[in-house]
Amino acid sequence: MDAPAPPMPPVDLALVIALDGSASVTYDEFGLMAGGLAAALRKPEVAAGLLGGIRRASLAAVLLWSAADAQEVVVPWTRLDSPASLAAFAQAVEDVNRLVPASTTAIGAALAACMRLLITAPATAGRLIVDVAGDGRSNDGMDPVPVRDRMVASGITINGLCVLHEEPDLLESYRREVIGGPGAFALTCPDYAAFEIAMAQKLAREIA
């Protein structure tokens, strides 16, 4: 029987990026979201944050979510410790397939999946962050508030990026029900065409 793989060396940050794959996100909008995230990861200021900490390394994964029973890790945990590894991760993000059904919006279940993913991270991290991006409030599954509160109690910070083209008041919902933890914040963008710029600003701020 093969011996288990040795754990990775510790990292500065473990980051889960959770992207909305529900029915409110069209095929073209999903492409803008994945491509915008990939472009944001390639920004020099984002690379500096991911690679420039004390340990010169981060972990990152991407989770796609929609309904209460629909969460998929579309890019698994990846150690980012060089420009090459970050470039490969960004390319994997750009190439993601929409593996969840275009269905309802279950943010509570998505948060729970993010928490499970962080528990199984292959290295200890100085900071734990979940980055939720979506265009609608939760309308399926468990209430996100108790899940958010459990995550915050365990040391996880949850930030949000609200796309406002369908629900102009979404930011208030995210502030009330989704984000939490030390320094938690939510940003907005008017539509998916502006997703790249907003995500780059958000990543640079949360990983600084």
N, C-alpha and C positions, 0 to 999 in steps of 0.2 A: 504494500500500500504506500502510495506516495506521501511524503511528509507535507504538511501544510506549508504554503508559501509564507516566508517571513513577513512581518508587518513592514509597511513602508516607514521611512523616517518621518518624524512629525512635520507638519506644515503650518504656515501662518493662518490659513483660512480654508474652511470647507464651505463651498458655495453650491447650493441647489438652485437652479433657475427653472421655475415652473411656468410653463406656457399654456395658455388657454387654447384648447382645441375644440371648443363647443360649437354648436350650430350657428352662433352669432358671428363666427369667424369664417369668412368665405375662403374658397380655394386660393384666390389671389391674395387675400389678406394674410393667410397663413404663410405664403411665400414671402411677403413683405416682412412678417414677423421673424421668420427664421433667418432670412437674409439680413435683416436689420440687426439682429442679435450677433450674427457672425461678423458683420462689419464693425459693430461696436467693440467686439473682442479684439479686433485688429488695431484699434486706436492706440497710439503710443501711451496716452495717459492711463488707459486701462491695463495695458501690458505692464507698465511700471508698477501699478498697484498689485497685480497678481504675482509678479516675479521679484518685487523689490523689498519684501519684508525681511525680518531678521533671519528667517530660515530660507529665504529666496525660493519659496515654493508654495503653491496652493493646490487644493483639490477642487474640481468642479464636475458637476453632472447636470444633465438637462432632463426634466420630467415633463411629459405632455399629459394634460388632464382634460376631462369633460364631465361625464356623469359620475354618480356615486360609485359605480363599479368599473370606472374607466380611467386608469392611470397607467402610463407606460414610461419606463426609463428609456428615452430615445438616444441619449448619449451617456454611457456609464461613467462611473468615477474615473477621472483622468488626472494624473499628477502633472501639474504645470510647473516646470522648473527650468525652462529654457524657451527662447523664442521659437524653436522648432516644435516643441510640444504644444505650445499655445497656438501656433499656426495650424497644426494638425487638428486640435480641438475645434478651432473656429471653422475649419473645413467640414468636420463631422457635423457641426451644428447647421451649416448651410445646406448639407445634404440630407437632413432628417426627413423621414416619411411621417405622414400623419397616421399614426397607428391607433388612435382612439376614435370612436364613432363621433360624428358631428351631432352632439346630443345636448343634454342639459348642462347646467353650470353648478358643479358641486365643489365649492371651495373648501369646505370642511374636510371632505374626503381627500382632496388634493393636499391640504396641509398635513393630514395624517400620513399620507404616502411620503411626503418630504421628510417628516420626522423619522419614519422607518428607514429611509434612505440614509439619513445622517447617522443613525445608530449603527449602520453597517459600513460606514466609511472605513477605508483601508488604512487610515493613519489618524492619529490624534491631531487636533487642530486648535490653535489659539483662539480662533473665533469661528462661530457657526452662523451662517446666514442663509435664509431662504428668500428668494427674489421671485415674487408672484406677479405675473403680467397677464392682464385680461381686460375684457371690454364689457363685463356684466357682473351684477351682484349674484350671490349664491341663491339658487332656486331649487336645489335638490340635495338629498342626503342630510348628513349631520350638520348641526349648527357650527359654523366656523369658530365662534367665540370661545367655547370651552377648549377646543383643540389649540387655538392660538394661545390661550392662557397656559396650557400644559407645556407647550413648546417654550414659551417665555420663561416659565419656572425652571426649565431644564437648561437654560442658558442660550437659547436660540433667538436670534433677531430675525424678524420677518419684515421685509420692505415690500412696497408695491409700486407697480407702474400701471396706471389706469388709462385705457384708451377710451376717449369720451364721445366717440361718434354716435353711439346708440343711447348711452345713459349719461347725460351731462352732469348729473350729481353723483357719479360713481365714486369720486374721491372721498366724499363724506362716508359712504358705505365702507370703503376700505379702511379709513381711519377708525371707524367704530368697530369693525368686525374682523379685520384681517391683520393689519400691521401691529407690531409690538416688540418689546425688548429694548435694550440699551441703544439709543440713537436711532430708533426706527423712524422711517419716513416713507411717504408716498409721493410720487411725481405723476404728472399727467402729460398726455399728448393728444392732439385733436383727432387724429386718425392714424391708420397704419402707415401711411406715407411718411409720417413724422416719427415712426417708431425708432429708427436707427439713432437719430439725434438724442431722443429722450433716453433710450437705453444706455447710450454711451455716457451721458451725464449721470445717470443713476449708478452704473457700475463704477465709474470713477469716484463718485462720492462714497459709496458703501464699502469699497475696498481700500480707500486711502489710508 
